[in-house]
């Protein structure tokens, strides 16, 4: 292992070790915080049952500073809906195993006078411009990071079955394409600064600060700064440093599936691109897709089924998704003032394609334990680093003993 990669790896491992005992907030573990006033933002679309209305919410303010900016689960007894996306609630707060639950009656819920953010205004503008409900939901989730519950259940199910559900969340692909678009709008150095500012604004103000967004943003930030100083970025080292910084700042992410899915997928992609057997774009798209699947399959198996068809579908649908992403970002730069017709056509094609392939996409159920997932992914990553060319395919054998 080269020396310049040793420090980032050690930094990541140290951050991981320190994050484990700090991952549980002592103030947010199995206790009742009693009753109080809260300012909440409803995330996605709520559900109605015989007990009332329930939804995921983000805590923006109120009488409990320890849960500010955290996600909670709200239940409003006796209600079929809520008056606004922003709510003022007088309710009871309970914490169980680190998860926050808020309960109230419909009489204790009212409209909260919170000025709409730029993200809210963009979302409203997008909803006004796109008439097709399914395409509108796809665009809200894909470009602005709205909760997946805004997407109709049949579309969600199709994305899950085909292994493309990760495309319903903002991730590194979004930030990378946005950076490339902005980079080529101006000469080299000015373009890099424009990309840095644009990606920073998008990641920090327009989309939720989820682990995949933070990881991708830190990597792009470091890469652009190194390029501005005339250095060649070592993406593998930057990945370890970015992951370590996230775990130091947010130790609770050590228990986050989304953090580890994003980190391991990126790790396996970068390792697969070290001395690949061929370098043409078409081959590399399938090559990268295969190793991204390997890098996430053990983690996905811990809570769901694996969808191997994504190895083929990801490259096949990359062209329409790239066009959809490119036009969507251009539209966003104009505050969604461009004609909506191209976005609707591409969105319908994407939804139709995913639902078509979901009818015969295979689902595999594996029984990885947590330690088996850690062991297989770690061993596979080490082998990927040292193997070259077609030999890298032998990494797949590492996972075979754990599949049965």
Residue pairs with C-beta under 8 A, 6 or more apart in sequence:
1 9
1 385
4 234
4 237
5 234
5 236
5 237
5 240
7 237
8 234
8 236
8 237
8 238
8 239
8 240
8 241
8 244
9 237
9 240
11 240
11 241
11 244
12 240
12 241
12 243
12 244
12 247
14 244
15 243
15 244
15 245
15 247
15 248
16 244
16 247
16 254
18 247
18 248
18 251
19 247
19 248
19 251
19 253
19 254
20 251
20 254
22 251
23 251
23 252
23 254
23 255
24 98
24 252
25 66
25 98
25 252
27 66
28 66
28 67
28 70
28 95
28 98
28 100
29 95
29 97
29 98
30 95
30 96
30 97
31 94
31 95
32 92
32 93
32 94
32 95
33 64
33 66
33 67
33 93
33 94
33 95
34 92
34 93
35 90
35 91
35 92
35 93
36 62
36 63
36 64
36 90
36 91
36 93
37 62
37 63
37 88
37 89
37 90
38 59
38 61
38 62
38 63
38 64
38 88
38 89
38 90
38 91
38 93
38 102
39 59
39 60
39 61
39 62
39 86
39 87
39 88
39 89
39 112
39 114
40 57
40 58
40 59
40 60
40 72
40 74
40 86
40 87
40 88
40 89
40 102
40 112
41 57
41 58
41 60
41 85
41 86
41 87
41 114
42 55
42 56
42 57
42 74
42 82
42 84
42 85
42 86
42 87
43 55
43 56
43 57
43 58
43 71
43 146
43 147
43 149
44 55
44 56
44 146
44 147
44 148
44 149
44 150
45 55
45 147
45 149
45 150
46 53
46 54
46 55
46 81
46 82
46 149
47 53
47 54
47 55
48 54
48 80
48 81
51 75
51 77
52 75
52 76
52 77
52 78
52 79
52 80
52 106
53 75
53 76
53 79
53 80
53 81
53 82
54 73
54 74
54 75
54 76
55 73
55 74
55 82
56 71
56 72
56 73
56 74
56 147
56 149
57 71
57 72
57 73
57 74
57 87
57 102
58 69
58 70
58 71
58 72
59 67
59 68
59 69
59 70
59 71
59 72
59 100
60 68
60 69
60 86
60 114
61 68
64 93
67 93
67 100
70 100
71 100
72 93
72 100
72 101
72 102
73 99
73 100
73 101
73 102
74 87
74 89
74 91
74 102
74 103
74 104
75 101
75 102
75 103
75 104
76 82
76 89
76 103
76 104
76 105
76 106
76 109
77 103
77 104
77 105
77 106
78 105
78 106
78 107
79 105
79 106
79 109
82 109
83 109
83 110
83 111
84 111
84 112
85 120
86 111
86 112
86 113
86 114
87 109
87 110
87 111
87 112
88 109
88 110
88 111
88 112
89 102
89 104
89 108
89 109
89 110
90 104
90 108
91 102
91 103
91 104
91 108
92 102
92 103
92 104
93 100
93 101
93 102
94 100
94 101
94 102
94 103
95 101
98 252
98 255
116 124
117 205
118 205
118 206
119 144
119 205
119 206
119 207
122 144
122 206
122 332
122 335
122 336
123 140
123 144
123 146
125 335
125 336
126 136
126 139
126 140
126 143
126 144
126 336
127 136
127 140
129 336
129 340
130 136
130 139
130 340
130 343
130 344
130 347
131 340
131 344
132 344
132 347
132 348
133 152
134 151
134 152
134 155
134 347
134 348
134 351
135 343
135 344
135 347
135 348
135 351
137 146
137 150
137 151
137 152
137 155
138 151
138 155
138 168
138 347
138 350
138 351
139 328
139 343
139 347
140 146
140 150
141 147
141 148
141 150
141 151
141 168
141 169
142 167
142 168
142 170
142 174
142 324
142 325
142 328
143 170
143 174
143 328
143 329
143 332
144 170
144 206
144 207
145 169
145 170
145 206
145 207
145 208
145 210
145 213
148 156
148 165
148 168
148 169
151 159
151 168
154 355
155 351
155 354
155 355
156 165
156 168
157 358
158 351
158 354
158 355
158 357
158 358
159 165
159 167
159 168
159 354
159 358
160 304
160 307
161 307
161 358
161 361
161 363
162 307
162 309
162 310
162 313
162 354
162 357
162 358
162 361
163 293
163 306
163 307
163 308
163 309
163 310
163 313
163 314
163 361
164 307
164 310
164 313
164 314
164 317
164 354
166 261
167 321
169 210
169 212
169 258
170 207
170 208
170 210
170 212
170 213
171 212
171 213
171 216
171 262
172 212
172 215
172 216
172 219
172 262
172 266
173 325
174 216
174 325
175 199
175 202
175 203
175 213
175 216
175 217
175 220
176 216
176 220
177 322
177 325
177 326
177 329
178 195
178 198
178 199
178 202
178 329
179 195
179 196
179 198
179 199
179 220
179 224
180 195
181 326
181 329
181 330
182 191
182 194
182 195
182 198
182 199
183 191
183 192
183 194
183 195
184 191
185 191
185 194
186 194
189 228
192 224
192 227
192 228
193 228
195 220
195 224
196 220
196 221
196 224
196 225
199 217
199 220
199 221
200 217
200 221
203 209
203 213
203 214
203 216
203 217
204 217
207 213
210 258
211 246
211 250
211 253
211 256
211 258
211 259
211 262
212 258
212 259
212 261
212 262
214 242
214 246
214 250
215 239
215 242
215 243
215 246
215 259
215 262
215 263
215 266
216 262
218 238
218 241
218 242
218 245
218 246
219 235
219 238
219 239
219 242
219 266
222 233
222 238
222 241
222 242
223 233
223 235
223 238
226 232
226 233
227 233
235 270
236 267
236 270
236 271
236 274
239 263
239 266
239 267
239 270
243 263
246 253
246 259
247 253
247 254
253 259
257 299
257 302
257 303
260 299
261 296
261 299
261 300
264 295
264 296
264 299
264 377
265 292
265 295
265 296
267 295
267 381
268 291
268 292
268 294
268 295
268 296
268 380
268 381
268 384
269 288
269 291
269 292
269 295
271 291
271 381
271 384
271 385
271 392
272 287
272 288
272 290
272 291
272 384
272 392
273 284
273 288
274 384
274 385
274 388
275 388
275 389
276 283
276 284
276 287
276 389
276 392
277 389
277 390
277 392
278 284
278 287
282 315
285 314
285 315
285 318
286 311
286 312
286 315
289 310
289 311
289 312
289 314
289 315
290 311
291 384
291 392
291 395
292 314
293 306
293 308
293 310
293 311
294 380
294 395
294 396
294 399
295 377
295 380
295 381
297 306
297 366
297 399
298 366
298 368
298 372
298 373
298 376
298 377
298 399
298 402
299 373
299 377
300 306
301 365
301 366
301 367
301 368
301 373
302 368
302 370
302 373
305 363
305 364
305 365
306 363
306 364
306 365
306 366
307 361
307 362
307 363
307 364
308 362
308 364
309 357
309 361
309 362
313 354
313 357
313 361
317 350
317 353
317 354
320 346
320 349
320 350
320 353
321 350
323 346
324 343
324 346
324 347
324 350
327 338
327 342
327 343
327 346
328 343
330 338
331 337
331 338
331 340
331 343
366 402
366 403
368 376
368 402
372 402
376 398
376 399
376 402
379 398
380 395
380 398
380 399
383 392
383 394
383 395
383 398
384 392
384 395
387 394
387 395
